[in-house]
Structures are given as structure tokens and as C-alpha cells.
Amino acid sequence: MGKFIKIFLFCLMTPILVGCSTTANRQKILVKVERVVSGQTVEIYRDNETKRLRLIGIDAPAWLPKCQQAPWEAEAKKQLQEKLEGESVWLEFDRQTEDNYDRYLGYLWQEELLINEWLVQQGLVLASSPREPNTKYSQRLAYAQEWARIMELGIWNWENPMRQTPQEFRNLDCEL
């Protein structure tokens, strides 16, 4: 009788489990990165349209018309261009799919590599404070930032550290 119940439960649960794994796979969408706009924004091609995507959970060094957070802004953009421009990658949304500027919000995956995390781990960008409701990988990003800081990579390099957060820099008056 015990064997019959196990077989019955297996047959009952298999369609549910298969359905769950298919749903998980549908959460990532294949897109093509057409252009890197900044260290945190790319233009992607999806569903016959090009749209901007703001990478969730990171804050890249800033570029403003009259001043830049050099050399970090240019380096973050350059590294992202070399890694992604013209490449097909997987887009994963969190709970919120767009922001107030009509940009997608998401995470990019290149095979098993979470690009948002890679940027932080290389010291190219900061992990931003978790912003509800998009906090799916906030702990991973925080760990990546701690790694970059300990290893003194990029913006954490003691010889030439970034002295202001991107947000502090954006608040400056660059008219000087």
C-alpha cells in the first residue's frame, strides 16, 4: 500500500513541479544589448523595440553635462561596453518592471554571471541601498561590494578612491 501511495503522489506532483520549473524559466527574457549608455543604463532590443534598462541595485559614478566623476564613470561604462555591447543576455525583472522615466528595471545575466553583481565586485559601481520593492539580489550586491572594498578594487583603490557617492556628486553645482 505504501508503494502505491508514493507512485500516486509522484504522478500527482509531477505536473505541478514541471509547471513550476517552466514558470521559473519564463522569468528571464533573452534580449540584445544594443548600446551602453552609462555604467548603470543600457539600451536593449526586445519585442521589436529598443528601450532603456536601468540596472537594479547599483549606483554608477555620475556623468553630468559640465562635469564627470572621472575616471570612474568612464571606466564603468567602458567595462560594460566591452562585456555586453552587441551581446545577447538574459533580462530578469524584480517586482517592479519600469521606473518613472519609462525605463525597464532589471538584472542582466550573461550565462550564470549576474552583471549587476559583477560591476559591484569589480569596484566599478556601488551597491545602492535596497529600494523596495526591488530587493531580490540586494544581499548578493552588498557582499560583492564588501569584497571589492576589502580587495581595494576600482573605486575602492586606496591610491585613487572615489571620494563622493554618485548621489552626492549629482547634488553638486557643476557650474563652477
Summary of the structure (lengths in Angstrom):
residues: 176
radius of gyration: 20.1
end to end distance: 83.4
largest distance: 83.4
contacts: 507
relative contact order: 0.16
helix: 38%
strand: 27%
